[in-house]
Amino acid sequence: MNKFKLVAYGFLSGYIYCFLTITLQAVFATLGYDISFISSLVFALLPYSFKFLWSGFADSVEKENIEYLISFFALLICLSFVVLIFFSKITMLIFMLMLFNIAFLGACFDILTDLNLIKNFSDEKRPFFLSYYIGGWRLSSIFAGGAVLFIFNNLFDKNIDFLFLFSSFIFFIFLNIFNFTEIKKILEFISKNKLYFFLIIPCTCFLFILKTSFNNFKESLIIFLNLKEFYVYSLFYKLFDLTLSSFVVVFFIKELKLSIEFFGVINTIIPLLSILILSHLWKFTSKIFSLKKIMLYSLLIKSITIMIFMLLNFLSLNSNLLLLIAFILNVFSSSFITYTYSNYIMQSVQGDNSSFKYSILSSLPMLLLIVSVPFASILISKYNWSIFFIFILFLQIFSYLSINNMDLKKTK
């Protein structure tokens, strides 16, 4: 497997999610939209919460066709961003539905790239290659929260249509670079599966979800029940970090009054350093500490980060040094939390229906995110940011408890 292709898979997989959670948040915050509207974007992320409902479609894909289907969905996302330009002109409801549709395609892309890692790599090799995939994902976070915002603010003159077109171009570049030598085979594959093109149309994804979920309902229910020992960990380990991440951009831009350019710079440099350091740091720490201890230390660093955020807010400090420290700790701890979570879950879902199992477990925290984000938005609007951070610390208690519920010896 080409390492650069794995980085590209991680980048594109992360770009959709980061575009919806970082780029659009920063864009709408800069354009003056209130927190209640910005937080409502979480509902466009519902496909990431419920992707296990239709993830069974991936388990029937033959190993040699996984990459072809990944490229096909990259094409669908490329076209959907172009369609979004026209649908955004109608009503806000249509705009949100189209964002939902793009999130659905992004969730499908996630399912397929995860399946590629699960099926095509052994337990021994996967952690090494997973670092490339997560590295690509982190690059997309850098790009979506740095370069894209700079381009939007300076080159696109804050025109959101150009932003959608630019996002489409990113996927178009991937299709050309990584599929140039196999274009004939991919076109043949697309021709045989051309019905997938209907997924570009808003709301057709609901039909796909219903068809796939009902076809596999009995088998899915059995698998769902057999995974019960992983539920507590999957639900709570990342929930607080996902909720925090949903508001970090707004906190920096609206509360700390950072310019979109300065935020873009620090959101480019720090995550880039974390990518360069993470794989080496992981090799070093994994030799010294157990996986449980690495998880606990990652949570502890995140707790310290949240307290620094509270200090910055409570004392109304504009200390660039404290801000930089908090940002560094936030990025590195999130990277370790994501890496340990993904690695543990992938080791736990080996065998039949691995894609469905992984989708269930990775989707569970997103289900609670539907509740935690609107509730957090109310805390910020009605009270203040300090109350929000106390709420995040409260959620983190469940993260600490969830680690005690783990059993590293069990795999599925």
MARTIKE-373756 format. One record per residue (C-alpha): residue number from 1; x, y, z; chain. Coordinates in nm, 2 decimals. Example, Ala and Ser with C-alpha at 12.3 -4.5 7.8 and 13.67 -1.06 7.14 Angstrom:
BEGIN
R   midren       c1       c2       c3   nuba
R        1     1.23    -0.45     0.78      A
R        2     1.37    -0.11     0.71      A
// end
This chain:
BEGIN
R   midren       c1       c2       c3   nuba
R        1     0.00     0.00     0.00      A
R        2     0.13     0.34    -0.10      A
R        3     0.20     0.54     0.22      A
R        4     0.11     0.86     0.04      A
R        5    -0.22     0.72    -0.06      A
R        6    -0.30     0.64     0.31      A
R        7    -0.21     0.99     0.40      A
R        8    -0.44     1.11     0.12      A
R        9    -0.72     0.89     0.25      A
R       10    -0.68     1.03     0.60      A
R       11    -0.67     1.38     0.46      A
R       12    -0.99     1.35     0.26      A
R       13    -1.17     1.16     0.53      A
R       14    -1.08     1.43     0.78      A
R       15    -1.14     1.72     0.55      A
R       16    -1.52     1.68     0.53      A
R       17    -1.55     1.66     0.91      A
R       18    -1.31     1.94     0.97      A
R       19    -1.47     2.15     0.70      A
R       20    -1.81     2.12     0.88      A
R       21    -1.67     2.16     1.23      A
R       22    -1.37     2.40     1.19      A
R       23    -1.39     2.59     0.86      A
R       24    -1.76     2.67     0.86      A
R       25    -1.76     2.75     1.23      A
R       26    -1.48     3.00     1.18      A
R       27    -1.64     3.14     0.86      A
R       28    -1.98     3.19     1.02      A
R       29    -1.82     3.33     1.34      A
R       30    -1.62     3.58     1.12      A
R       31    -1.93     3.68     0.93      A
R       32    -2.11     3.76     1.26      A
R       33    -2.35     3.47     1.30      A
R       34    -2.44     3.39     1.67      A
R       35    -2.34     3.09     1.86      A
R       36    -2.69     2.93     1.85      A
R       37    -2.67     2.92     1.47      A
R       38    -2.31     2.80     1.46      A
R       39    -2.39     2.52     1.71      A
R       40    -2.69     2.41     1.49      A
R       41    -2.43     2.29     1.24      A
R       42    -2.39     1.99     1.46      A
R       43    -2.71     1.85     1.31      A
R       44    -2.54     1.84     0.97      A
R       45    -2.30     1.59     1.13      A
R       46    -2.58     1.34     1.21      A
R       47    -2.45     1.10     0.95      A
R       48    -2.13     1.05     1.15      A
R       49    -2.35     0.96     1.45      A
R       50    -2.56     0.71     1.27      A
R       51    -2.32     0.57     1.00      A
R       52    -2.34     0.22     1.16      A
R       53    -2.70     0.20     1.02      A
R       54    -2.57     0.16     0.66      A
R       55    -2.21     0.06     0.72      A
R       56    -2.30    -0.30     0.64      A
R       57    -2.29    -0.21     0.27      A
R       58    -1.91    -0.19     0.29      A
R       59    -1.87    -0.55     0.43      A
R       60    -1.99    -0.69     0.10      A
R       61    -1.72    -0.51    -0.09      A
R       62    -1.44    -0.73    -0.21      A
R       63    -1.09    -0.64    -0.09      A
R       64    -0.97    -0.56    -0.44      A
R       65    -1.26    -0.32    -0.50      A
R       66    -1.24    -0.12    -0.18      A
R       67    -1.00     0.14    -0.32      A
R       68    -1.21     0.17    -0.64      A
R       69    -1.52     0.25    -0.43      A
R       70    -1.32     0.50    -0.22      A
R       71    -1.23     0.68    -0.54      A
R       72    -1.59     0.67    -0.65      A
R       73    -1.71     0.83    -0.33      A
R       74    -1.44     1.09    -0.36      A
R       75    -1.59     1.18    -0.70      A
R       76    -1.94     1.20    -0.55      A
R       77    -1.81     1.44    -0.28      A
R       78    -1.63     1.65    -0.55      A
R       79    -1.96     1.69    -0.74      A
R       80    -2.16     1.75    -0.43      A
R       81    -1.96     2.06    -0.33      A
R       82    -2.04     2.20    -0.68      A
R       83    -2.41     2.12    -0.63      A
R       84    -2.40     2.29    -0.29      A
R       85    -2.32     2.62    -0.45      A
R       86    -2.65     2.62    -0.63      A
R       87    -2.86     2.47    -0.35      A
R       88    -2.73     2.73    -0.10      A
R       89    -2.90     3.00    -0.29      A
R       90    -3.25     2.86    -0.22      A
R       91    -3.33     2.84     0.15      A
R       92    -3.14     2.78     0.47      A
R       93    -3.32     2.45     0.51      A
R       94    -3.21     2.33     0.17      A
R       95    -2.85     2.45     0.25      A
R       96    -2.85     2.24     0.57      A
R       97    -2.99     1.93     0.39      A
R       98    -2.71     1.96     0.14      A
R       99    -2.45     1.99     0.42      A
R      100    -2.62     1.68     0.57      A
R      101    -2.58     1.50     0.23      A
R      102    -2.21     1.59     0.21      A
R      103    -2.16     1.47     0.57      A
R      104    -2.34     1.14     0.47      A
R      105    -2.09     1.09     0.17      A
R      106    -1.81     1.18     0.41      A
R      107    -1.93     0.92     0.66      A
R      108    -1.94     0.66     0.37      A
R      109    -1.58     0.76     0.28      A
R      110    -1.49     0.71     0.65      A
R      111    -1.64     0.37     0.65      A
R      112    -1.45     0.26     0.34      A
R      113    -1.12     0.40     0.45      A
R      114    -1.16     0.23     0.79      A
R      115    -1.25    -0.09     0.62      A
R      116    -0.93    -0.07     0.41      A
R      117    -0.72    -0.04     0.72      A
R      118    -0.91    -0.33     0.90      A
R      119    -0.91    -0.57     0.61      A
R      120    -0.58    -0.51     0.43      A
R      121    -0.35    -0.48     0.73      A
R      122    -0.25    -0.72     1.00      A
R      123    -0.26    -0.63     1.37      A
R      124     0.12    -0.60     1.37      A
R      125     0.14    -0.36     1.07      A
R      126    -0.18    -0.16     1.13      A
R      127    -0.05     0.07     1.41      A
R      128     0.24     0.18     1.18      A
R      129     0.01     0.25     0.88      A
R      130    -0.26     0.39     1.10      A
R      131    -0.01     0.67     1.20      A
R      132     0.00     0.77     0.83      A
R      133    -0.38     0.77     0.80      A
R      134    -0.42     0.98     1.12      A
R      135    -0.14     1.20     1.01      A
R      136    -0.34     1.27     0.69      A
R      137    -0.64     1.34     0.91      A
R      138    -0.45     1.59     1.12      A
R      139    -0.32     1.75     0.80      A
R      140    -0.68     1.81     0.69      A
R      141    -0.74     1.97     1.03      A
R      142    -0.45     2.20     0.97      A
R      143    -0.56     2.28     0.62      A
R      144    -0.92     2.33     0.70      A
R      145    -0.84     2.55     1.01      A
R      146    -0.54     2.73     0.86      A
R      147    -0.48     2.76     0.48      A
R      148    -0.85     2.74     0.38      A
R      149    -0.94     3.02     0.62      A
R      150    -0.65     3.23     0.50      A
R      151    -0.76     3.17     0.14      A
R      152    -1.13     3.24     0.23      A
R      153    -1.04     3.57     0.40      A
R      154    -0.78     3.71     0.16      A
R      155    -0.82     3.55    -0.19      A
R      156    -1.19     3.47    -0.19      A
R      157    -1.29     3.80    -0.02      A
R      158    -1.51     3.61     0.22      A
R      159    -1.72     3.46    -0.07      A
R      160    -1.85     3.12     0.06      A
R      161    -1.93     2.99    -0.30      A
R      162    -1.56     3.00    -0.38      A
R      163    -1.49     2.80    -0.06      A
R      164    -1.72     2.52    -0.18      A
R      165    -1.57     2.53    -0.53      A
R      166    -1.22     2.51    -0.38      A
R      167    -1.32     2.21    -0.16      A
R      168    -1.45     2.03    -0.47      A
R      169    -1.11     2.10    -0.64      A
R      170    -0.93     1.93    -0.36      A
R      171    -1.11     1.60    -0.42      A
R      172    -1.07     1.65    -0.80      A
R      173    -0.69     1.67    -0.75      A
R      174    -0.69     1.34    -0.55      A
R      175    -0.88     1.16    -0.82      A
R      176    -0.63     1.27    -1.08      A
R      177    -0.31     1.21    -0.89      A
R      178    -0.39     0.87    -0.73      A
R      179    -0.60     0.71    -1.00      A
R      180    -0.43     0.82    -1.32      A
R      181    -0.27     0.48    -1.39      A
R      182    -0.59     0.29    -1.31      A
R      183    -0.84     0.53    -1.47      A
R      184    -0.98     0.26    -1.71      A
R      185    -1.05     0.01    -1.43      A
R      186    -1.21     0.28    -1.21      A
R      187    -1.44     0.40    -1.50      A
R      188    -1.54     0.04    -1.55      A
R      189    -1.62     0.01    -1.18      A
R      190    -1.82     0.33    -1.18      A
R      191    -2.01     0.22    -1.49      A
R      192    -2.12    -0.10    -1.31      A
R      193    -2.22     0.09    -1.00      A
R      194    -2.36     0.41    -1.15      A
R      195    -2.66     0.41    -0.93      A
R      196    -2.44     0.56    -0.66      A
R      197    -2.46     0.89    -0.85      A
R      198    -2.82     0.94    -0.71      A
R      199    -2.66     1.00    -0.37      A
R      200    -2.56     1.35    -0.48      A
R      201    -2.92     1.45    -0.47      A
R      202    -3.03     1.56    -0.12      A
R      203    -3.26     1.32     0.07      A
R      204    -3.18     1.02    -0.15      A
R      205    -2.93     0.92     0.12      A
R      206    -3.23     0.85     0.34      A
R      207    -3.35     0.58     0.10      A
R      208    -3.00     0.43     0.09      A
R      209    -2.99     0.42     0.47      A
R      210    -3.34     0.26     0.50      A
R      211    -3.26     0.00     0.24      A
R      212    -2.93    -0.10     0.38      A
R      213    -3.03    -0.10     0.75      A
R      214    -3.35    -0.30     0.69      A
R      215    -3.17    -0.56     0.47      A
R      216    -2.93    -0.63     0.75      A
R      217    -3.15    -0.56     1.05      A
R      218    -3.15    -0.90     1.22      A
R      219    -2.78    -0.97     1.17      A
R      220    -2.70    -0.61     1.27      A
R      221    -2.90    -0.64     1.60      A
R      222    -2.71    -0.96     1.69      A
R      223    -2.37    -0.79     1.63      A
R      224    -2.48    -0.48     1.81      A
R      225    -2.57    -0.69     2.12      A
R      226    -2.24    -0.88     2.11      A
R      227    -2.04    -0.56     2.13      A
R      228    -2.19    -0.45     2.47      A
R      229    -1.87    -0.48     2.66      A
R      230    -1.72    -0.20     2.45      A
R      231    -2.02     0.05     2.48      A
R      232    -1.91     0.24     2.79      A
R      233    -1.56     0.30     2.66      A
R      234    -1.68     0.39     2.31      A
R      235    -1.95     0.62     2.44      A
R      236    -1.75     0.83     2.68      A
R      237    -1.38     0.81     2.61      A
R      238    -1.39     1.08     2.33      A
R      239    -1.72     1.25     2.41      A
R      240    -1.58     1.54     2.61      A
R      241    -1.30     1.60     2.35      A
R      242    -1.55     1.60     2.06      A
R      243    -1.77     1.85     2.25      A
R      244    -1.48     2.07     2.34      A
R      245    -1.36     2.06     1.98      A
R      246    -1.70     2.18     1.86      A
R      247    -1.65     2.51     2.04      A
R      248    -1.27     2.57     2.04      A
R      249    -1.27     2.76     1.72      A
R      250    -1.56     2.99     1.83      A
R      251    -1.38     3.04     2.17      A
R      252    -1.06     3.16     2.01      A
R      253    -1.22     3.38     1.75      A
R      254    -1.52     3.52     1.94      A
R      255    -1.41     3.52     2.30      A
R      256    -1.03     3.57     2.28      A
R      257    -1.08     3.80     1.98      A
R      258    -0.82     3.63     1.76      A
R      259    -0.81     3.73     1.40      A
R      260    -0.89     3.46     1.15      A
R      261    -0.54     3.50     1.01      A
R      262    -0.36     3.45     1.34      A
R      263    -0.58     3.15     1.43      A
R      264    -0.50     3.01     1.09      A
R      265    -0.13     3.04     1.15      A
R      266    -0.12     2.87     1.49      A
R      267    -0.37     2.61     1.37      A
R      268    -0.13     2.53     1.09      A
R      269     0.21     2.52     1.27      A
R      270     0.11     2.34     1.59      A
R      271    -0.09     2.05     1.43      A
R      272     0.19     2.01     1.17      A
R      273     0.45     1.96     1.45      A
R      274     0.22     1.71     1.62      A
R      275     0.20     1.51     1.30      A
R      276     0.58     1.51     1.26      A
R      277     0.63     1.41     1.63      A
R      278     0.33     1.18     1.70      A
R      279     0.45     0.86     1.53      A
R      280     0.79     0.88     1.70      A
R      281     0.64     0.98     2.03      A
R      282     0.40     0.69     2.00      A
R      283     0.68     0.43     1.94      A
R      284     0.86     0.57     2.24      A
R      285     0.57     0.58     2.48      A
R      286     0.42     0.25     2.38      A
R      287     0.75     0.08     2.48      A
R      288     0.75     0.24     2.82      A
R      289     0.38     0.26     2.91      A
R      290     0.07     0.03     2.87      A
R      291    -0.21     0.15     2.64      A
R      292    -0.42     0.23     2.94      A
R      293    -0.16     0.45     3.09      A
R      294    -0.11     0.64     2.77      A
R      295    -0.49     0.70     2.76      A
R      296    -0.49     0.82     3.12      A
R      297    -0.19     1.06     3.06      A
R      298    -0.36     1.19     2.75      A
R      299    -0.67     1.27     2.95      A
R      300    -0.47     1.43     3.22      A
R      301    -0.30     1.66     2.97      A
R      302    -0.64     1.75     2.83      A
R      303    -0.76     1.83     3.18      A
R      304    -0.47     2.07     3.23      A
R      305    -0.55     2.23     2.89      A
R      306    -0.91     2.29     2.99      A
R      307    -0.80     2.46     3.31      A
R      308    -0.57     2.69     3.11      A
R      309    -0.87     2.78     2.89      A
R      310    -1.06     2.86     3.20      A
R      311    -0.78     3.08     3.33      A
R      312    -0.76     3.27     3.00      A
R      313    -1.13     3.33     3.01      A
R      314    -1.18     3.40     3.38      A
R      315    -0.89     3.65     3.41      A
R      316    -0.96     3.79     3.06      A
R      317    -0.59     3.73     2.98      A
R      318    -0.45     3.80     2.63      A
R      319    -0.13     3.62     2.70      A
R      320     0.01     3.48     2.37      A
R      321     0.23     3.25     2.57      A
R      322    -0.05     3.09     2.77      A
R      323    -0.26     3.07     2.46      A
R      324     0.02     2.90     2.27      A
R      325     0.07     2.65     2.56      A
R      326    -0.30     2.57     2.57      A
R      327    -0.32     2.52     2.20      A
R      328    -0.01     2.29     2.19      A
R      329    -0.15     2.08     2.48      A
R      330    -0.49     2.07     2.32      A
R      331    -0.36     1.95     1.98      A
R      332    -0.11     1.69     2.12      A
R      333    -0.36     1.54     2.37      A
R      334    -0.63     1.52     2.11      A
R      335    -0.40     1.35     1.87      A
R      336    -0.31     1.08     2.13      A
R      337    -0.67     1.04     2.23      A
R      338    -0.77     0.98     1.87      A
R      339    -0.48     0.75     1.80      A
R      340    -0.53     0.53     2.11      A
R      341    -0.90     0.51     2.05      A
R      342    -0.88     0.41     1.69      A
R      343    -0.60     0.16     1.75      A
R      344    -0.79    -0.01     2.03      A
R      345    -1.12    -0.03     1.85      A
R      346    -0.96    -0.16     1.53      A
R      347    -0.79    -0.44     1.72      A
R      348    -1.13    -0.53     1.88      A
R      349    -1.34    -0.57     1.57      A
R      350    -1.14    -0.83     1.37      A
R      351    -1.33    -1.10     1.17      A
R      352    -1.66    -1.09     0.99      A
R      353    -1.86    -0.76     0.97      A
R      354    -1.55    -0.57     1.09      A
R      355    -1.67    -0.25     0.91      A
R      356    -2.01    -0.26     1.08      A
R      357    -1.85    -0.33     1.42      A
R      358    -1.61    -0.04     1.39      A
R      359    -1.88     0.19     1.26      A
R      360    -2.10     0.11     1.56      A
R      361    -1.83     0.17     1.82      A
R      362    -1.68     0.49     1.65      A
R      363    -2.03     0.63     1.60      A
R      364    -2.15     0.60     1.96      A
R      365    -1.98     0.92     2.10      A
R      366    -2.13     1.11     1.81      A
R      367    -2.48     1.01     1.92      A
R      368    -2.43     1.18     2.25      A
R      369    -2.27     1.47     2.08      A
R      370    -2.62     1.56     1.94      A
R      371    -2.72     1.63     2.30      A
R      372    -2.39     1.76     2.45      A
R      373    -2.33     2.03     2.18      A
R      374    -2.67     2.20     2.20      A
R      375    -2.66     2.18     2.58      A
R      376    -2.31     2.33     2.58      A
R      377    -2.44     2.61     2.35      A
R      378    -2.71     2.70     2.60      A
R      379    -2.46     2.71     2.88      A
R      380    -2.24     2.96     2.68      A
R      381    -2.54     3.17     2.57      A
R      382    -2.72     3.18     2.91      A
R      383    -2.41     3.18     3.14      A
R      384    -2.05     3.20     3.02      A
R      385    -1.75     3.01     2.89      A
R      386    -1.63     2.92     3.24      A
R      387    -1.95     2.72     3.30      A
R      388    -1.90     2.55     2.96      A
R      389    -1.55     2.44     3.06      A
R      390    -1.68     2.31     3.39      A
R      391    -1.93     2.10     3.19      A
R      392    -1.64     1.97     2.98      A
R      393    -1.45     1.86     3.29      A
R      394    -1.76     1.69     3.42      A
R      395    -1.79     1.49     3.09      A
R      396    -1.42     1.40     3.12      A
R      397    -1.49     1.22     3.45      A
R      398    -1.68     0.97     3.24      A
R      399    -1.38     0.94     3.01      A
R      400    -1.16     0.84     3.31      A
R      401    -1.42     0.59     3.43      A
R      402    -1.46     0.44     3.08      A
R      403    -1.09     0.33     3.07      A
R      404    -1.15     0.12     3.38      A
R      405    -1.42    -0.06     3.18      A
R      406    -1.18    -0.17     2.91      A
R      407    -1.04    -0.52     2.86      A
R      408    -0.74    -0.51     2.64      A
R      409    -0.74    -0.88     2.60      A
R      410    -1.08    -0.91     2.44      A
R      411    -1.11    -0.88     2.06      A
R      412    -1.40    -0.95     1.83      A
// end
